[in-house]
Amino acid sequence: MSVGVLSEKGDKPGRELKKDLGLKEVVATVMTSVIGGGLFLTTVQIQEEVPVGSNVIFSYLLAALPAFFVALSYAVLSSAIPSSGGDYIYISRIVDPTTGFLVTWVRWFGMVAGISAISIGDLALISNMFTAVGWDSARFFIVHYRIPLAIAVILTFLTVNYLGVKIYGRVQDIMFLLLLSGILLYIVAGLPHVRPEYLTSSARGGLQDVLRASSIVFFSYIGFAAIADAGGEVKNAKRTLPRGIVISVVLIAVFYVLVATITYGTAPLDAVTEAGNVPAAAMLFLPSFISLYISFTAFIALVSDINPSILATSRLSFAWAKDKVVPHRLSELSRFHTPKWTLAMNGAIAIFIVLAFSEFIEAIDVTTIAILMTYAAVCLATFVMPYKRPDLWKKAEVKYRGTWLISLLGLVTTLLLLGYLVQVSLFQFLVVVVWMGIGGLVYHMTREKHELDRRIISEKMRALREMEEWVVLFTKHSGKEKK
């Protein structure tokens, strides 16, 4: 089997991953994966870390630049290799197979832990919403049964993913529409209340503070790569994936800037800071029923992260299984054309984390470090692809005149952000290092089965021979035409 692009077929004849995701599902997946706590919490809580006031608007704009560079790199790669397993396939086929596995091994663990954290965090958010409307009995029920309810949330979205990407897409479309309606309602209802004097009087800090805040709010942009892991299930993936990723990142940046402008332009800075989050700040100037819907939207923003995270983690481990880095049986598909064993495994681990670490779930936050490492490797893959894999570069339908510069800027800015995060989150980084060491052992123990290094070298040599043969034929044909 060619390893350039992963086969989407399962072990049983006639079963393969189905291409049921269109442009609207791609946009819905990206936007619901990205828009979460960053928009509704970090927009206000950033003041506790860096007191920049309304200048957080400029921080969101600056943070959008590296996110856009990375998104363009994904656009190039996904047009060349539209395969399930996304990041793993890009990095392993272009940069190095060991690097591809280790980076995505850490990202996989971080995302599974994130599923557990979100399931707990969602319940805390909806509990606060019930408190605001005076439904104490509902709040008590959620607080008392939060562990079973968190497990029920995970099992619900596992079932959605198991039933196929068409069902997944419909559910994600609904949550996207709910999320979009809440954000647009806040923007439309809030813009008339914006007063320029609030924005100017609440501006704090200098350029250095704004840059530091940018490194923090950048993490509000992470998550747009989740759809790349399901590239093999996207219709006309070479065109749909790049378009969906770029459109989504631009829309997300616009929403972040508008929401921040309204939040800091409708009340004094002290009142906004005391509110603590965007839904609470909305209560300062909007009717209670609108503020309540904004709170519901914040809940949807968090819970909608679980669905694409389950999709992405299951496709990553599916890709490993197809390459025989982990047991090949994990690539077996259900009658709904979904990787049933990887879904079951990831769900079991997420539930175990909820049961074992419910009190410390928010501390298990290696996701950001893992994703930044992945982004850096993806930008590197984009930068070297024309030289290391000219055969794949030739297949890419999305190319930019300055692709090398875009990917280089994405790589540099991502590494700078990663360096900053390591300084302030040393313990999480050590967790990443330990988990990467475990991944190294797994990769070494299965080396005789997967033989990825040898297979990918053979693939490169075969591709180069094919290109040389094509050049010879083209030269001969051109020579005959001249005669």
HUPE-V472468 format. One record per residue. N is the residue number from 1. SS is DSSP state (h for helix, s for strand, l for the rest). PSI is psi in radians with two decimals (* if undefined). NEAR is the number of other C-alpha atoms within 8 Angstrom. Layout:
n->(N N)
ss->(SS SS)
psi->(PSI PSI)
near->(NEAR NEAR)
//
This chain:
n->(1 2 3 4 5 6 7 8 9 10 11 12 13 14 15 16 17 18 19 20 21 22 23 24 25 26 27 28 29 30 31 32 33 34 35 36 37 38 39 40 41 42 43 44 45 46 47 48 49 50 51 52 53 54 55 56 57 58 59 60 61 62 63 64 65 66 67 68 69 70 71 72 73 74 75 76 77 78 79 80 81 82 83 84 85 86 87 88 89 90 91 92 93 94 95 96 97 98 99 100 101 102 103 104 105 106 107 108 109 110 111 112 113 114 115 116 117 118 119 120 121 122 123 124 125 126 127 128 129 130 131 132 133 134 135 136 137 138 139 140 141 142 143 144 145 146 147 148 149 150 151 152 153 154 155 156 157 158 159 160 161 162 163 164 165 166 167 168 169 170 171 172 173 174 175 176 177 178 179 180 181 182 183 184 185 186 187 188 189 190 191 192 193 194 195 196 197 198 199 200 201 202 203 204 205 206 207 208 209 210 211 212 213 214 215 216 217 218 219 220 221 222 223 224 225 226 227 228 229 230 231 232 233 234 235 236 237 238 239 240 241 242 243 244 245 246 247 248 249 250 251 252 253 254 255 256 257 258 259 260 261 262 263 264 265 266 267 268 269 270 271 272 273 274 275 276 277 278 279 280 281 282 283 284 285 286 287 288 289 290 291 292 293 294 295 296 297 298 299 300 301 302 303 304 305 306 307 308 309 310 311 312 313 314 315 316 317 318 319 320 321 322 323 324 325 326 327 328 329 330 331 332 333 334 335 336 337 338 339 340 341 342 343 344 345 346 347 348 349 350 351 352 353 354 355 356 357 358 359 360 361 362 363 364 365 366 367 368 369 370 371 372 373 374 375 376 377 378 379 380 381 382 383 384 385 386 387 388 389 390 391 392 393 394 395 396 397 398 399 400 401 402 403 404 405 406 407 408 409 410 411 412 413 414 415 416 417 418 419 420 421 422 423 424 425 426 427 428 429 430 431 432 433 434 435 436 437 438 439 440 441 442 443 444 445 446 447 448 449 450 451 452 453 454 455 456 457 458 459 460 461 462 463 464 465 466 467 468 469 470 471 472 473 474 475 476 477 478 479 480 481 482 483)
ss->(l l l l l l l l s l l l l l l s l l l l s l h h h h h h h h h h h h l l h h h h h h h h h h h h h l l l s l l h h h h h h h h h h h h h h h h h h h h h h h h h l l l s l h h h h h h h h h l l h h h h h h h h h h h h h h h h h h h h h h h h h h h h h h h h h h h h h l l h h h h h h h h h l h h h h h h h h h h h h h h h h h l l h h h h h h h h h h h h h h h h h h h h h h h h h h h l l l l h h h h h h l s l l l h h h h h h h h h h h h h h l l l l l h h h h s h h h s l l h h h h h h h h h h h h h h h h h h h h h h h h h h h h h l l l h h h h h h h l l h h h h h l l l l l h h h h h h h h h h h h h h h h h h h h h h h h h h h h h h h h h h h l l l l l h h h h l s l l l l l s h h h h h h h h h h h h h h h h h l h h h h h h l l l h h h h h h h h h h h h h h h h h h h h h h l h h h h h h l l l l l l l h h h h h h h h h h h h h h h h h h h h h h l h h h h h h h h h h h h h h h h h h h h l h h h h l h h h h h h h h h h h h h h h h h h h h h h h h h h h h h h h l)
psi->(2.37 2.41 0.03 -0.82 2.29 2.38 2.41 0.08 2.59 -2.97 -0.54 2.41 2.45 -0.10 2.19 2.85 2.33 2.46 1.47 0.08 2.12 -2.96 -0.73 -0.58 -0.61 -0.84 -0.74 -0.73 -0.80 -0.84 -0.67 -0.43 -0.60 -0.87 1.97 -2.18 -0.46 -0.84 -0.79 -0.35 -0.95 -0.57 -0.62 -0.76 -0.16 -0.47 -0.45 -0.51 -0.87 1.91 1.47 -0.12 -2.39 -0.20 -0.11 -0.40 -0.80 -0.55 -0.71 -0.68 -0.78 -0.69 -0.40 -0.43 -0.98 -0.60 -0.69 -0.68 -0.77 -0.72 -0.70 -0.61 -0.74 -0.65 -0.75 -0.86 -0.74 -0.42 -0.36 -0.66 1.38 1.33 2.56 2.47 -0.20 -1.77 -0.79 -0.78 -0.78 -0.90 -0.76 -0.61 -0.39 -0.84 -1.17 2.34 -0.66 -0.80 -0.74 -0.75 -0.83 -0.74 -0.81 -0.39 -0.77 -0.74 -0.71 -0.82 -0.76 -0.68 -0.66 -0.76 -0.61 -0.65 -0.76 -0.79 -0.74 -0.69 -0.62 -0.78 -0.64 -0.74 -0.66 -0.68 -0.79 -0.49 -0.76 -0.61 -0.72 -0.59 -0.70 -0.57 0.03 0.28 1.30 -0.61 -0.69 -0.71 -0.73 -0.73 -0.77 -0.78 -0.72 -0.61 0.58 -0.62 -0.91 -0.65 -0.67 -0.73 -0.68 -0.67 -0.80 -0.81 -0.62 -0.83 -0.46 -0.74 -0.74 -0.79 -0.62 -0.60 0.01 2.76 -0.38 -0.79 -0.77 -0.84 -0.70 -0.77 -0.76 -0.61 -0.74 -0.82 -0.62 -0.74 -0.71 -0.78 -0.81 -0.70 -0.68 -0.74 -0.79 -0.65 -0.75 -0.71 -0.86 -0.75 -0.48 -0.59 -0.73 -0.33 -0.13 2.28 2.09 -0.58 -0.54 -0.70 -0.77 -0.68 -0.38 -0.01 2.29 2.80 2.98 -2.87 -0.73 -0.69 -0.70 -0.72 -0.73 -0.73 -0.59 -0.68 -0.43 -0.83 -0.21 -0.57 -0.19 -0.21 -0.19 2.64 -0.21 -0.15 -0.15 -0.68 -0.46 -0.48 -0.27 0.49 -0.54 -0.10 0.26 2.31 2.35 0.94 -0.59 -0.45 -0.71 -0.78 -0.94 -0.78 -0.80 -0.73 -0.83 -0.80 -0.77 -0.79 -0.69 -0.81 -0.71 -0.78 -0.72 -0.78 -0.77 -0.80 -0.76 -0.77 -0.74 -0.69 -0.77 -0.74 -0.75 -0.13 0.11 -0.01 2.78 2.67 -0.73 -0.70 -0.70 -0.80 -0.71 -0.56 -0.73 -0.36 2.94 -0.80 -0.70 -0.64 -0.54 -0.52 -0.26 -0.40 -0.10 2.71 2.67 -0.64 -0.58 -0.73 -0.66 -0.69 -0.60 -0.68 -0.72 -0.69 -0.68 -0.69 -0.79 -0.67 -0.68 -0.85 -0.52 -0.23 -0.49 -0.78 -0.96 -0.49 -0.70 -0.73 -0.86 -0.81 -0.65 -0.60 -0.54 -0.91 -0.49 -0.76 -0.72 -0.74 -0.67 -0.54 -0.03 0.41 -0.60 2.96 2.26 -0.41 -0.40 -0.22 0.04 2.38 2.65 3.10 -0.19 0.14 0.68 2.60 1.62 -0.68 -0.61 -0.61 -0.79 -0.76 -0.84 -0.68 -0.72 -0.71 -0.73 -0.74 -0.68 -0.73 -0.70 -0.77 -0.68 -0.53 0.62 -0.58 -0.32 0.37 -0.59 -0.30 -0.31 1.37 1.18 -0.03 -0.81 -0.78 -0.78 -0.72 -0.67 -0.68 -0.71 -0.77 -0.75 -0.76 -0.63 -0.76 -0.67 -0.74 -0.71 -0.69 -0.73 -0.19 -0.76 -0.40 -0.71 -0.63 1.21 -0.43 -0.69 -0.65 -0.67 -0.57 -0.32 2.17 -0.29 2.00 2.52 2.66 -0.63 0.74 -0.71 -0.68 -0.72 -0.83 -0.61 -0.74 -0.69 -0.72 -0.83 -0.84 -0.64 -0.74 -0.64 -0.76 -0.70 -0.73 -0.72 -0.75 -0.66 -0.66 -0.68 -0.18 1.02 -0.70 -0.80 -0.64 -0.68 -0.65 -0.74 -0.77 -0.79 -0.81 -0.62 -0.62 -0.70 -0.72 -0.64 -0.70 -0.77 -0.80 -0.72 -0.71 -0.48 0.19 -0.70 -0.49 -0.80 -0.60 0.72 -0.70 -0.84 -0.73 -0.70 -0.61 -0.75 -0.70 -0.77 -0.77 -0.73 -0.73 -0.71 -0.71 -0.72 -0.70 -0.68 -0.73 -0.69 -0.72 -0.74 -0.82 -0.72 -0.72 -0.76 -0.75 -0.72 -0.68 -0.69 -0.67 -0.67 -0.65 *)
near->(2 6 9 8 9 12 6 9 8 11 9 7 5 5 12 9 12 8 8 9 13 9 10 9 12 15 12 11 13 16 13 15 14 13 13 13 11 12 12 12 11 12 13 12 11 13 10 6 7 9 10 14 12 14 11 14 11 8 13 14 10 10 12 11 8 12 13 11 12 14 12 12 15 14 14 14 12 17 16 14 13 14 16 16 18 14 13 13 15 14 15 13 12 11 14 9 12 8 10 16 13 11 14 13 10 13 12 10 9 13 11 14 13 11 14 15 12 12 14 14 9 11 13 9 9 10 12 9 11 12 10 7 6 6 9 8 6 9 12 8 8 11 10 6 8 10 10 7 10 13 11 8 9 15 9 8 11 13 8 12 15 12 10 11 12 8 10 12 10 9 9 14 11 8 11 13 8 10 13 8 8 11 12 8 10 11 11 8 9 12 8 6 10 11 8 7 7 14 12 8 6 11 10 9 11 7 6 7 11 14 10 9 14 13 11 8 15 12 9 12 14 11 8 13 10 14 13 15 17 15 15 13 13 14 9 6 13 13 10 13 17 15 10 13 15 12 9 11 14 9 8 12 11 8 9 11 11 9 12 12 12 13 12 15 15 12 11 10 10 6 9 14 11 6 9 11 14 13 12 11 13 12 10 7 9 10 7 7 6 9 13 10 9 13 11 10 12 13 11 11 13 14 11 13 14 13 14 12 13 16 12 13 13 12 14 15 12 13 14 12 14 11 10 11 14 11 7 11 8 13 14 12 16 10 6 8 11 13 15 11 11 13 13 9 8 12 12 8 9 13 11 8 12 15 8 6 8 10 4 7 12 6 5 10 10 11 12 10 13 14 10 12 11 12 11 13 12 14 15 12 12 14 11 11 12 10 6 8 11 9 9 11 10 7 8 14 9 10 7 5 4 6 11 8 7 11 16 11 10 15 14 9 9 12 11 8 10 11 8 9 9 11 7 6 8 8 6 12 11 8 9 12 8 8 9 12 8 8 12 9 8 10 11 7 7 11 10 6 7 9 8 9 7 7 9 12 8 8 11 9 8 8 9 9 8 8 9 8 8 8 8 8 8 8 8 8 8 8 8 7 6 5 4)
//
